[in-house]
Structure formats: C-alpha cells, structure tokens
Amino acid sequence: MFKVVMVVGVACVFFLTWYVSDVRRLTRDFSATTSFTGPVVETLVRFALAEYRAHCSIGANKEGLYMAPSPANRKWYHPGYHTVVTPLFIPWTALEYHTASMPLSDHIRFDVPSLRIGLSPVCFFIPRKDAEPVLASVGRQVSAA
C-alpha cells in the first residue's frame, strides 16, 4: 500500500509541475498563428517559475512581442538550458513590462497578468541589452519597477 501511495504522490508532483509551467501556459494561450517577418535578436530568456533559461529569438511589432526557438538550438545543447518549442506571440494588451528588481536588475521583467499562478502572474525575464532595442524598434519605453 505504501508503494502505491508513493507512486501516486510522485505522479501528482510531476503533474502539478507540468500544469503550472510558465511555458506551457504561455503556449496554450499565445501560440503564434502566423510567422514573424521582422528582425529578431538571439537571447536567453529566464522563466522564473520553471527556474530555467531558454535560448530564444525575440522580436516585436506594433501588435506584440514574438518569441521563438533560437536557430542555435538545432546545433547546440547545454544542460541547464531549455527550449521554447512553439513560437509565441503575446499582444501588448496582454503584456506588462518594467525594469526587474534585484537580483536581476540587468533584465526587463515581462508579466502576463491574465495568466496567474496563485497571486503571481506568469513572468519571464529578458536581458536589458537585448530587450531595450527590440522595444525601442516599435516605439516602446521601459519603465522603472
């Protein structure tokens, strides 16, 4: 009986980890339906809840932020780095962004308030050196936290 309880317990932990995944929730609601034609920047995106980094190509236009798997993912693999498999397109109306606070003060924090896990919105971090030029290309400014 103890073994059955342990197996069910471990299965529940794996299911809950999958269910609350930032990337899974973003993919469910914001999968890109068309290809992105603008310029992109290769960068590491940090997903806070999942506690991992992903090599991504990011770009923006007047409608929203685009995020897709980096072409480098096809050539290289490194433990600790993951991939965003499905391209994402998040409209500006569903996205909030500002300078991140410590310890990621050199990053821009992007929140998706419509996707909440408990009291916290789904969020991800993009390095300031990569995010600011992408945002500036569509006339958007970064506000302080």
N, C-alpha and C positions, 0 to 999 in steps of 0.2 A: 504494500500500500504506500509506503514511504517513497518508493521509486516512482510510482505513478504521480504522486503529488509533486515530486521534484521535476519530473519531465513536464508536467503541465505548467508548473511555475516558471521554468526556463522558457518554455514556448510563449508564455504570456509576456515575459520580459522582452523577448525578440519581437513579438508582435507590437507591443507598445512603442518600442524603439523605432520600428519601421513606421508606425502610424503617425508619430509626432515629428517625423523627419521634415526639416525645413525644405529640402529639395523636393521631396515627394509632394508636399502641399503646394509649393510653387508650380511644379509640373502639372499637377491636377488642374489648377485654376488659370495658369498663364502660359500654357504651351503655345509656341509661335505657330500661327496658321499659314504664314507666308514667309518667304525668305527675306533676309535683311540685305539691302543693297548699299548701305552707307559704309563709311570707314569704320574699322574695328581696331581695338587695342588688345593685345595679349596681356593677361594679368592673372594674379592669384586672387581668387575670391574666397573670403573666410565665411563659413556658415557657423554662427555662434552655437546654436543648439546641438548641431551634429558634431561640433568641435573638430572640423576638418577643413582643409583648404582644397580648392579645385582650380585647375588650370582652365581658364575661360577666355573667350573673345567677347569683349563688350563693345557696344556701340549705342548710339542714341539718335532719335529723330524727334520731330515735333510731337509725335504721338506718345512715345515712351522709351523705355530702356530695353535694349536687346542683350541677351546673354546666351552664349552657345559654347559647346565644347571647343577647346582650342585645337587647331590642327596639330600642335605639338604632341597632343595626347596619343596620336596614332603612332608616333615614333618612340616615345619615351614613357617609361613607367617608373615611379619612385614611391616607395612605401610612405604613407602619411599624406599622399596627395590623391585626390579622388577626381572623378569627372562628373560633369553635368551632362547627362546623356541626351536629353531632349532640349532643343533650343527654347528659350523663354523670351517672351515679350511682355513686359509689365507696363501698362499705361501710366502716365504721370498722375492721373487722377487716383490711382490705387497705391501710389508710392510717396513716401516722405523720406527726406534725406537731410543730414546735417553732419557737422564735424563730430567724430566719435570722441568720447572722453577716455581717460586713462584706462587701460594701458595701451589702447590702440589709437592714440591721439594723432598718429600719422595716417589715419584711414578716414574714409567717409562712411557713415552708417546709413544704410538704406532699410527702412521699415515698411512692411506691408500690413497696415492696421486691420485690413479686412480678414487676415488670416491670423487669428490669435491662438496661442497655446497657453492656457491659463490666463494670466494677466498681461503677458508679453506678446507683442506682435512678432511675426516671423521677421527675422532681420538677417542681413549679411553685410559684410564689410569689404570695401574695395580700397586699395591704397590711394591716397590723395594724389600722388603723382600721375596715376592713371585715370582716376575718376574726374578730376577737375577739367582736363582738356576735353573729355567726352561731353561733360555737362556744358562747358563753355561753347562747344561747337553748335549747340542748339539754343544758346542764349539763356542758360540757367546758371544761377549762382548758388554757392554753398553757404548756408547759414551756420552760425555757431550753435553749439549744443544747448 
